[in-house]
Amino acid sequence: MEITAQMVKGLRQQSGAGIMECKNALKETNGDIEEAVTYLRKKGLAKADKKADRETGDGTVCTYIHPGSKIGVLAQVLCETDFVASTPEFQELGKDICMHIAAAKPRFVSRDEVTEDVLSKEKEIFAAQARDSGKPEKIIDKIVTGKIDKFYEENCLLEQKFIKDSDSTIQEVIKQKIAVLGENILIGNFSRFEIGN
């Protein structure tokens, strides 16, 4: 199948990938745009994983104030160079992450930040709930493990489903930007402020 400039342009707009990467992806997938997007995402995620150990000594403090000025977010979004920190794609990522934090109310950046105190308290609550609902003792541990995974998904920013695209987690959104921008990107600290709560 002939890969036209129009097809390449369409894929670039959808994926944010470079011209040659788009052309190759379309060749690999016989011109199927949807398949090409998936192909690029997989390649991008593999590239992003390779960059995960690189030092993030730059970045920006991003902000978001929700209309009505009752909710505000400050977040450190880190990258490797000031060049990438000043790109529109990086700035947009920072704004999206702040907007997501405003809406989804994460308590931690990642599961590494969840303290043992918090975990044992949650496990205790989940076990008590399972017992109260009459579940047999032998499956309570399994139930608690499942609920702890759900707790991470709901409370850890990187594991939450992105509010603008529920097919992707925040971690996946960041990896996609790493693939486009070519630098490691991390979330440092964040603070969410709300009036009346």
C-alpha positions in Angstrom: 0.0 0.0 0.0 1.2 3.5 -0.8 1.8 5.7 2.2 0.7 9.2 1.3 1.9 12.5 2.8 -1.7 13.1 4.0 -1.6 9.8 6.0 1.7 10.7 7.6 0.3 14.2 8.5 -2.8 12.7 10.0 -0.8 10.2 12.1 1.6 13.0 13.2 -1.3 15.1 14.5 -2.7 12.1 16.4 0.5 10.8 17.9 2.9 13.7 18.1 5.7 11.4 16.7 8.2 12.5 14.0 7.7 12.2 10.3 10.0 9.2 9.7 8.6 7.4 12.8 5.1 7.9 11.4 6.0 6.8 7.9 7.7 3.6 9.3 4.7 2.9 11.6 2.3 3.2 8.6 4.5 0.9 6.5 4.6 -1.7 9.4 0.8 -1.6 9.8 -0.1 -1.4 6.0 -1.5 2.1 6.3 -3.9 1.3 9.2 -3.9 4.6 11.2 -5.4 3.1 14.4 -2.8 0.2 14.3 0.0 2.7 13.6 -1.0 4.8 16.7 -0.8 1.6 18.8 2.5 0.6 17.2 4.0 4.1 18.0 2.7 4.0 21.5 4.3 0.6 22.1 7.6 1.8 20.7 7.4 5.1 22.6 6.7 3.3 25.9 9.7 1.0 25.3 11.9 4.1 24.6 10.5 5.8 27.7 11.4 2.8 29.9 15.0 3.2 28.8 15.1 6.8 29.9 13.6 6.1 33.3 17.0 6.1 35.2 18.2 9.4 33.7 18.7 12.4 36.1 15.9 15.0 36.1 17.7 18.2 37.2 15.3 20.7 35.6 11.6 21.2 35.1 8.9 23.6 36.2 6.4 24.3 39.0 3.0 24.1 37.3 -0.2 25.6 38.6 -3.9 25.2 38.0 -6.7 27.3 39.5 -10.2 25.8 39.0 -12.9 28.2 37.7 -14.4 29.8 40.8 -11.0 29.9 42.5 -12.0 27.4 45.2 -9.5 24.7 44.2 -5.8 25.2 43.3 -2.9 22.9 42.6 0.9 23.4 42.6 3.0 20.6 41.2 6.7 20.0 40.4 7.1 18.4 36.9 10.7 17.5 36.4 12.7 16.8 33.2 16.4 16.8 32.2 16.9 20.2 30.5 15.5 23.7 30.6 15.0 23.4 26.8 12.4 20.7 27.2 10.9 22.4 30.3 10.0 25.4 28.1 8.4 23.5 25.2 4.6 23.8 24.8 4.2 20.0 25.1 5.9 19.9 28.5 3.9 23.0 29.7 0.7 21.3 28.5 1.6 18.1 30.4 2.2 20.1 33.6 -1.2 21.9 33.2 -3.0 18.6 32.5 -1.4 17.0 35.5 -2.4 19.9 37.8 -6.0 19.8 36.4 -6.1 16.1 37.0 -4.9 16.5 40.6 -7.6 19.1 41.2 -10.3 16.7 40.0 -9.0 13.3 41.2 -7.6 14.3 44.6 -4.6 11.9 44.8 -3.0 11.6 48.2 0.4 10.3 47.0 2.6 10.5 43.8 3.3 6.8 43.7 2.8 3.7 45.9 6.4 4.1 47.2 5.1 7.1 49.2 2.3 5.3 51.0 3.6 4.8 54.5 3.4 1.5 56.4 1.0 3.2 58.9 -1.5 4.1 56.2 -1.3 0.7 54.6 -1.9 -1.2 57.9 -4.8 1.0 58.8 -6.4 0.4 55.3 -5.7 -3.4 55.5 -7.4 -3.4 59.0 -10.5 -1.6 57.6 -10.7 -3.9 54.5 -10.4 -7.1 56.6 -13.0 -5.8 59.1 -15.4 -5.0 56.2 -14.9 -8.5 54.7 -15.6 -10.2 58.1 -18.7 -8.1 58.7 -20.1 -9.1 55.3 -19.7 -12.7 56.3 -16.8 -13.7 54.0 -14.9 -16.9 55.1 -11.7 -16.3 57.0 -9.6 -18.2 54.4 -10.3 -15.7 51.6 -10.0 -12.5 53.6 -6.3 -12.0 52.7 -7.1 -12.3 49.0 -9.9 -9.7 49.4 -7.6 -7.4 51.3 -4.9 -7.7 48.6 -7.4 -6.8 45.9 -8.7 -3.8 47.8 -5.2 -2.6 48.5 -4.5 -2.6 44.7 -7.7 -0.6 44.3 -6.6 1.8 47.0 -3.3 2.4 45.1 -5.3 3.0 41.9 -7.5 5.6 43.6 -4.9 7.4 45.7 -1.6 7.3 43.8 -1.4 9.9 41.1 0.7 7.8 38.7 -1.8 4.9 38.9 -5.0 7.0 38.5 -6.9 6.9 35.2 -6.3 10.3 33.4 -9.4 12.5 33.6 -9.1 13.5 30.0 -8.5 9.9 28.7 -9.7 7.1 30.9 -7.9 4.5 28.8 -4.5 5.8 30.1 -3.1 6.1 33.5 -1.1 9.3 34.4 2.1 7.1 34.3 1.2 6.1 30.7 0.5 9.8 29.7 3.9 10.8 31.1 5.6 7.9 29.2 4.0 9.1 26.0 5.4 12.6 26.5 8.9 11.0 27.3 8.7 9.3 23.9 7.8 12.6 22.1 10.2 14.9 24.0 13.1 12.4 24.4 13.8 13.1 28.1 12.9 11.5 31.4 10.0 13.2 33.1 9.0 12.7 36.7 6.5 14.2 39.1 8.1 15.7 42.2 5.8 17.0 45.0 2.3 18.4 44.6 -0.1 20.3 46.8 -3.8 20.6 46.3 -5.7 23.4 48.1 -9.5 23.6 48.4 -11.6 26.2 50.1 -14.4 24.8 52.3 -12.9 21.3 52.7 
